[in-house]
Amino acid sequence: MASCRWPWRRCCSWRPAARSPGPGSPGRTGPPGPPAAADGGVQMSYFNLVKSLTSAFSNRYSMSRFHHTTSAACCCSKTRSGEKYIDPFKLGWRDLKDLYEDIRKELVISTTELKEMSEYYFDGKGKAFRPIIVVLMARACNIHHNNSRDVQADQRSIALIAEMIHTASLVHDDVIDDASSRRGKHTVNKIWGEKKAVLAGDLILSAASIALARIGNTTVVSILTQVIEDLVRGEFLQLGSKENENERFAHYLEKTFKKTASLIANSCKAVSVLGCPDPAVHEIAYQYGKNVGIAFQLIDDVLDFTSCSDRMGKPTSADLKLGLATGPVLFACQQFPEMNAMIMRRFSLPGDVDRAQQYVLQSDGVQQTTYLAQRYCHEAVREISKLRPSPERDALIQLSEIVLTRDK
């Protein structure tokens, strides 16, 4: 059984022997590091590349050294621009006052039941992780461009739209997964039924689309509509699986990007487009969001094995019960090859879920997935550090640490 607390500290502050190339272009979701070749000139499998990178990382640096050793990612004393630690959430909330009230105003609905369903998750109890990143990125890009410390109204609208798209995806995901709890309470589909829940998710998406159209910037509209396409494609990827175990990790990371990281990456890019004309800044914003987003989901997949249900607000081992092989499972499979058959049958036989969970906890799957998340966060820090120093830029650096050390 998974323990309620994971005993060692996750941290992205590590000092590499030499800087490696980052995850790469916007379309690529692979791990940091260059392609490698196996003996005989045959290209190393994608999974083995990931494994070799994370294994080298874990062997080179012991757990006792996973503390704040570089100024780039340090968040316990001072950041690069000399500012003392500022809670990114407190800093971001300056621009997000009345966030959920403003979202509810976008949901102009005359039907009482549909209005209640659509507003159900906008109760102010969420972390607002995505809106926080968006407004911090907006300020960081504005300061970098012309030292403006104000968030534009359209940039703030992107924060609202991002949260609306995210919430609509949660409503739809809960229907697909037949989930019964979310954020510590019953899901929309369990209270009102699946058919009505689908319609509520659609309504939230339509309200987000109307708010997006009001911004009137065709580039921004194009950027954020890509998110909706990625969400659908990501869900289709999740419904399938790869027979070839060497293709599974690439499949998993592509799904992770489309379902989680695309929204963060493209929302960050959208506010950078509104605040700065420089394409290089747009790419920095996108790459930061992409890398933090992938790391966020990797840690989420770790927590599915190491955290308690009451802390997560939803049942743990949920992915296994849905037949999903996430990072910890794919890494564990290298030590316990008998898991391959379980993966292909999507843990559908009696006892599969419990056995797979035990295999994961007996393996280094959790550690290897966490090492990979650390590499993505390190790359996010490397990207955002290219912007002019500001409290908001430093808060984004600190946010990458929070992604790794969260326990729910």
C-alpha positions as CSV (number, residue, x, y, z in Angstrom):
1,M,0.0,0.0,0.0
2,A,1.3,3.5,-0.8
3,S,2.5,5.4,2.2
4,C,0.9,8.8,3.0
5,R,4.1,10.7,2.9
6,W,7.1,10.3,0.6
7,P,10.2,10.5,2.9
8,W,12.7,12.3,0.6
9,R,12.6,15.8,-0.7
10,R,12.0,16.6,-4.3
11,C,14.0,19.5,-5.5
12,C,15.1,20.9,-8.9
13,S,18.2,22.6,-7.6
14,W,21.0,20.4,-8.9
15,R,24.4,21.2,-10.4
16,P,25.1,19.3,-13.6
17,A,28.6,18.4,-14.7
18,A,27.9,20.1,-18.0
19,R,24.9,21.9,-19.4
20,S,22.8,19.6,-21.7
21,P,20.6,20.8,-24.5
22,G,16.9,21.4,-23.5
23,P,13.9,19.4,-24.5
24,G,14.0,21.1,-27.8
25,S,11.5,22.7,-30.2
26,P,7.9,23.5,-29.3
27,G,6.6,20.4,-30.9
28,R,9.0,18.1,-29.1
29,T,8.0,16.7,-25.7
30,G,11.0,14.5,-25.1
31,P,13.3,14.7,-22.1
32,P,16.3,17.0,-22.0
33,G,19.4,15.7,-23.6
34,P,20.7,14.8,-27.1
35,P,19.7,11.7,-29.1
36,A,21.9,8.8,-28.4
37,A,22.9,5.7,-30.4
38,A,23.1,2.1,-29.2
39,D,25.9,-0.4,-30.1
40,G,26.0,-1.3,-33.7
41,G,24.8,2.1,-34.9
42,V,21.1,1.3,-34.0
43,Q,19.4,4.3,-32.6
44,M,18.7,3.9,-28.8
45,S,15.0,3.5,-28.0
46,Y,13.2,6.5,-26.7
47,F,12.5,4.8,-23.4
48,N,16.1,3.7,-22.9
49,L,17.3,7.3,-23.7
50,V,15.1,8.5,-20.9
51,K,16.2,5.8,-18.6
52,S,19.9,6.4,-19.3
53,L,19.5,10.1,-18.6
54,T,17.7,9.7,-15.3
55,S,19.9,6.9,-14.2
56,A,23.0,8.9,-14.9
57,F,21.4,11.8,-13.0
58,S,20.6,9.7,-10.0
59,N,24.0,8.0,-9.9
60,R,25.8,11.3,-10.2
61,Y,23.9,13.1,-7.4
62,S,22.9,11.4,-4.1
63,M,19.7,12.4,-2.3
64,S,21.7,14.3,0.3
65,R,22.8,16.7,-2.4
66,F,19.2,17.5,-3.6
67,H,19.2,20.9,-1.9
68,H,19.6,24.5,-3.0
69,T,23.0,24.4,-4.7
70,T,22.5,26.8,-7.6
71,S,21.3,30.4,-7.5
72,A,19.2,29.8,-10.7
73,A,16.8,27.6,-9.0
74,C,17.3,28.5,-5.3
75,C,14.1,29.7,-3.6
76,C,14.9,29.6,0.1
77,S,17.0,32.8,0.3
78,K,17.6,35.0,-2.7
79,T,17.0,34.7,-6.4
80,R,19.1,35.9,-9.3
81,S,17.8,39.5,-9.3
82,G,18.6,39.8,-5.6
83,E,15.0,39.8,-4.4
84,K,14.1,38.0,-1.3
85,Y,11.7,35.1,-1.5
86,I,8.2,36.1,-2.4
87,D,5.4,33.6,-2.4
88,P,4.5,33.2,-6.1
89,F,0.8,32.7,-5.2
90,K,0.6,35.8,-3.1
91,L,2.4,37.8,-5.8
92,G,0.1,36.4,-8.6
93,W,-3.1,37.0,-6.7
94,R,-2.5,40.8,-6.8
95,D,-3.9,40.6,-10.4
96,L,-6.4,37.8,-9.8
97,K,-8.7,39.5,-7.2
98,D,-12.3,38.4,-7.9
99,L,-11.0,35.7,-10.3
100,Y,-13.8,33.3,-9.7
101,E,-16.5,35.9,-9.5
102,D,-15.4,37.3,-12.9
103,I,-15.5,33.7,-14.4
104,R,-19.0,33.3,-13.1
105,K,-20.0,36.5,-14.8
106,E,-18.8,35.0,-18.1
107,L,-21.2,32.1,-17.5
108,V,-24.4,33.9,-18.5
109,I,-26.9,31.2,-18.1
110,S,-30.7,31.5,-17.5
111,T,-31.3,27.9,-16.6
112,T,-30.8,27.4,-12.8
113,E,-29.6,23.8,-12.9
114,L,-27.2,24.4,-15.8
115,K,-25.8,27.5,-14.1
116,E,-25.3,25.6,-10.9
117,M,-23.5,22.8,-12.7
118,S,-21.3,25.2,-14.7
119,E,-20.2,27.1,-11.6
120,Y,-19.7,24.0,-9.5
121,Y,-15.9,24.0,-9.6
122,F,-15.5,27.7,-9.6
123,D,-16.0,27.9,-5.9
124,G,-12.6,29.5,-5.0
125,K,-11.2,26.4,-3.5
126,G,-8.9,25.5,-6.4
127,K,-5.2,26.2,-6.5
128,A,-5.6,28.5,-9.5
129,F,-2.1,27.2,-10.6
130,R,-2.6,28.1,-14.2
131,P,-4.0,31.7,-13.7
132,I,-1.1,32.4,-11.3
133,I,1.5,31.3,-13.9
134,V,-0.3,33.3,-16.6
135,V,-0.3,36.7,-14.7
136,L,3.3,36.2,-13.5
137,M,4.4,35.5,-17.0
138,A,2.5,38.5,-18.3
139,R,4.2,40.8,-15.8
140,A,7.6,39.2,-16.4
141,C,7.3,39.7,-20.2
142,N,6.0,43.3,-19.9
143,I,8.9,44.2,-17.6
144,H,11.3,42.6,-20.0
145,H,9.9,44.5,-23.0
146,N,9.4,48.0,-21.7
147,N,9.6,47.9,-17.9
148,S,5.9,48.1,-17.6
149,R,4.7,46.6,-14.3
150,D,1.0,46.6,-15.2
151,V,-0.9,43.5,-16.4
152,Q,-3.1,44.4,-19.4
153,A,-6.8,43.7,-19.2
154,D,-6.5,41.2,-22.2
155,Q,-3.6,39.4,-20.4
156,R,-5.7,39.0,-17.3
157,S,-8.5,37.7,-19.5
158,I,-6.2,35.0,-20.7
159,A,-5.8,33.9,-17.1
160,L,-9.5,33.5,-16.8
161,I,-9.8,31.7,-20.1
162,A,-7.1,29.3,-19.1
163,E,-8.9,28.4,-15.9
164,M,-12.2,28.0,-17.8
165,I,-10.6,25.7,-20.4
166,H,-8.9,23.7,-17.7
167,T,-12.1,23.3,-15.7
168,A,-14.1,22.3,-18.7
169,S,-11.5,19.6,-19.4
170,L,-11.9,18.3,-15.8
171,V,-15.7,18.0,-16.2
172,H,-15.3,16.1,-19.4
173,D,-12.4,13.9,-18.0
174,D,-14.6,12.9,-15.1
175,V,-17.3,11.7,-17.4
176,I,-14.8,9.7,-19.5
177,D,-13.2,8.2,-16.4
178,D,-16.5,7.8,-14.5
179,A,-14.8,9.6,-11.6
180,S,-16.8,10.1,-8.4
181,S,-14.7,12.7,-6.6
182,R,-12.7,15.8,-7.5
183,R,-11.2,18.4,-5.2
184,G,-12.6,16.6,-2.2
185,K,-16.2,16.6,-3.3
186,H,-18.5,14.7,-5.6
187,T,-18.0,15.2,-9.4
188,V,-20.5,16.9,-11.6
189,N,-21.3,13.7,-13.4
190,K,-22.1,11.9,-10.1
191,I,-24.5,14.6,-9.0
192,W,-26.2,15.5,-12.2
193,G,-25.4,12.6,-14.5
194,E,-23.1,12.1,-17.4
195,K,-25.2,13.6,-20.2
196,K,-25.8,16.9,-18.3
197,A,-22.1,17.0,-17.2
198,V,-21.0,16.8,-20.9
199,L,-23.3,19.8,-21.7
200,A,-21.9,21.7,-18.7
201,G,-18.4,21.2,-19.9
202,D,-19.4,22.3,-23.4
203,L,-21.0,25.4,-22.0
204,I,-17.9,26.4,-20.1
205,L,-15.8,26.0,-23.2
206,S,-18.2,28.1,-25.3
207,A,-18.1,30.9,-22.6
208,A,-14.2,30.7,-22.8
209,S,-14.4,30.9,-26.6
210,I,-16.6,34.0,-26.4
211,A,-14.2,35.7,-23.9
212,L,-11.3,34.8,-26.2
213,A,-13.0,36.3,-29.3
214,R,-13.5,39.5,-27.4
215,I,-9.8,40.0,-27.1
216,G,-9.8,40.4,-30.9
217,N,-6.2,39.3,-31.5
218,T,-6.2,36.6,-34.2
219,T,-2.7,35.3,-33.2
220,V,-3.8,34.8,-29.6
221,V,-7.1,33.1,-30.8
222,S,-5.0,30.7,-32.9
223,I,-2.7,30.0,-30.0
224,L,-5.4,29.1,-27.5
225,T,-7.6,27.2,-29.9
226,Q,-4.6,24.9,-30.4
227,V,-5.0,24.0,-26.7
228,I,-8.6,22.7,-27.3
229,E,-7.4,20.5,-30.2
230,D,-4.5,19.2,-28.1
231,L,-6.9,18.3,-25.2
232,V,-9.0,16.2,-27.6
233,R,-5.9,14.5,-29.2
234,G,-4.4,13.9,-25.8
235,E,-7.6,12.2,-24.6
236,F,-7.5,9.9,-27.7
237,L,-3.8,9.1,-27.0
238,Q,-4.8,8.1,-23.4
239,L,-7.5,5.8,-24.8
240,G,-4.8,3.8,-26.7
241,S,-1.6,2.0,-25.8
242,K,1.5,0.9,-27.6
243,E,2.4,-2.8,-28.0
244,N,6.0,-1.9,-28.5
245,E,7.4,-1.0,-25.1
246,N,10.1,1.2,-26.6
247,E,7.3,3.5,-28.0
248,R,5.3,3.7,-24.8
249,F,7.3,6.4,-23.1
250,A,7.2,8.7,-26.2
251,H,3.4,8.0,-26.3
252,Y,3.1,8.8,-22.6
253,L,5.0,12.1,-22.8
254,E,3.1,13.2,-25.9
255,K,-0.2,12.5,-24.1
256,T,1.2,14.4,-21.1
257,F,2.1,17.4,-23.2
258,K,-1.3,17.6,-25.0
259,K,-3.5,17.0,-21.9
260,T,-1.6,19.1,-19.4
261,A,1.3,21.1,-20.7
262,S,-0.2,22.5,-23.9
263,L,-2.6,24.7,-21.9
264,I,0.1,26.2,-19.7
265,A,2.6,26.6,-22.6
266,N,0.2,28.3,-25.0
267,S,-1.4,30.5,-22.3
268,C,2.1,31.8,-21.4
269,K,2.8,32.3,-25.1
270,A,-0.5,34.2,-25.5
271,V,0.2,36.8,-22.8
272,S,3.8,37.2,-24.1
273,V,2.4,38.0,-27.6
274,L,0.0,40.6,-26.0
275,G,2.9,42.2,-24.0
276,C,6.0,42.0,-26.2
277,P,6.5,41.9,-30.0
278,D,9.8,39.8,-29.8
279,P,9.3,36.2,-31.1
280,A,12.3,35.1,-28.9
281,V,10.3,36.1,-25.8
282,H,7.3,34.2,-27.1
283,E,9.4,31.1,-27.4
284,I,10.8,31.6,-23.8
285,A,7.3,31.9,-22.4
286,Y,6.2,28.8,-24.4
287,Q,9.2,26.7,-23.4
288,Y,8.8,27.6,-19.7
289,G,5.2,26.7,-19.7
290,K,5.8,23.5,-21.6
291,N,8.5,22.3,-19.3
292,V,6.7,23.2,-16.1
293,G,3.5,21.7,-17.4
294,I,5.2,18.3,-18.1
295,A,7.0,18.3,-14.8
296,F,3.7,19.1,-13.0
297,Q,2.0,16.1,-14.6
298,L,5.0,13.8,-13.9
299,I,4.8,14.7,-10.2
300,D,1.0,14.2,-10.3
301,D,1.7,10.7,-11.6
302,V,4.2,10.2,-8.7
303,L,1.6,11.4,-6.1
304,D,-0.9,8.8,-7.4
305,F,1.4,6.2,-5.8
306,T,2.8,8.1,-2.8
307,S,0.1,10.4,-1.5
308,C,-3.1,9.8,0.5
309,S,-6.6,10.1,-1.0
310,D,-7.5,12.8,1.6
311,R,-4.6,15.0,0.6
312,M,-5.1,14.5,-3.1
313,G,-8.9,15.2,-3.0
314,K,-9.4,12.2,-5.3
315,P,-8.7,8.4,-5.0
316,T,-5.0,7.4,-5.3
317,S,-4.0,4.6,-7.7
318,A,-6.7,6.1,-9.9
319,D,-4.6,5.8,-13.1
320,L,-4.0,2.1,-12.6
321,K,-7.7,1.5,-12.1
322,L,-8.3,3.4,-15.3
323,G,-5.8,1.1,-17.1
324,L,-3.2,3.8,-17.6
325,A,0.5,3.2,-17.5
326,T,2.2,6.4,-16.3
327,G,5.9,7.2,-15.7
328,P,6.4,5.3,-12.5
329,V,4.8,2.2,-14.1
330,L,6.8,2.4,-17.3
331,F,10.1,2.8,-15.3
332,A,9.1,-0.1,-13.0
333,C,8.4,-2.3,-16.0
334,Q,12.1,-2.3,-16.8
335,Q,12.8,-4.0,-13.4
336,F,9.7,-6.2,-13.5
337,P,9.1,-7.2,-17.2
338,E,6.0,-9.2,-16.1
339,M,4.2,-5.8,-16.0
340,N,4.2,-5.7,-19.8
341,A,1.3,-8.1,-20.0
342,M,-0.6,-6.1,-17.4
343,I,0.0,-2.9,-19.3
344,M,-1.3,-4.4,-22.5
345,R,-4.5,-5.6,-20.9
346,R,-4.8,-2.3,-19.1
347,F,-4.7,-3.9,-15.6
348,S,-8.1,-5.4,-16.2
349,L,-7.6,-8.8,-14.4
350,P,-8.4,-9.2,-10.7
351,G,-5.4,-8.4,-8.7
352,D,-3.6,-6.5,-11.5
353,V,-3.9,-3.1,-9.9
354,D,-2.6,-4.2,-6.5
355,R,0.3,-6.2,-8.0
356,A,1.3,-3.3,-10.3
357,Q,1.2,-0.9,-7.3
358,Q,3.5,-3.2,-5.4
359,Y,5.9,-3.5,-8.3
360,V,6.1,0.3,-8.7
361,L,6.8,0.8,-5.0
362,Q,9.5,-1.9,-5.0
363,S,11.2,-0.5,-8.0
364,D,12.9,2.9,-8.7
365,G,9.9,4.0,-10.8
366,V,8.9,6.8,-8.5
367,Q,12.5,8.1,-8.2
368,Q,13.2,7.9,-11.9
369,T,10.0,9.8,-12.7
370,T,10.9,12.4,-10.2
371,Y,14.4,12.8,-11.6
372,L,12.8,13.4,-15.0
373,A,10.5,16.0,-13.6
374,Q,13.5,17.7,-12.1
375,R,15.2,17.9,-15.5
376,Y,12.1,19.5,-17.0
377,C,12.0,22.0,-14.2
378,H,15.7,22.8,-14.6
379,E,15.0,23.5,-18.3
380,A,12.1,25.7,-17.4
381,V,14.4,27.7,-15.0
382,R,17.0,28.0,-17.7
383,E,14.5,29.4,-20.2
384,I,12.8,31.9,-17.9
385,S,16.2,33.1,-16.6
386,K,16.8,34.6,-20.1
387,L,14.3,37.4,-19.2
388,R,15.2,40.6,-17.5
389,P,15.3,40.2,-13.7
390,S,12.1,41.0,-11.9
391,P,10.2,39.7,-8.9
392,E,7.7,38.0,-11.3
393,R,10.5,36.3,-13.2
394,D,12.0,35.1,-9.9
395,A,8.5,33.9,-8.7
396,L,8.3,31.8,-11.8
397,I,11.6,30.2,-11.0
398,Q,10.4,29.6,-7.5
399,L,7.2,28.1,-8.8
400,S,9.2,25.4,-10.5
401,E,10.4,24.4,-7.1
402,I,6.8,24.3,-5.8
403,V,5.8,22.0,-8.6
404,L,8.4,19.5,-7.5
405,T,7.9,19.7,-3.7
406,R,4.1,19.7,-3.6
407,D,2.3,16.8,-1.9
408,K,-1.2,17.2,-3.4
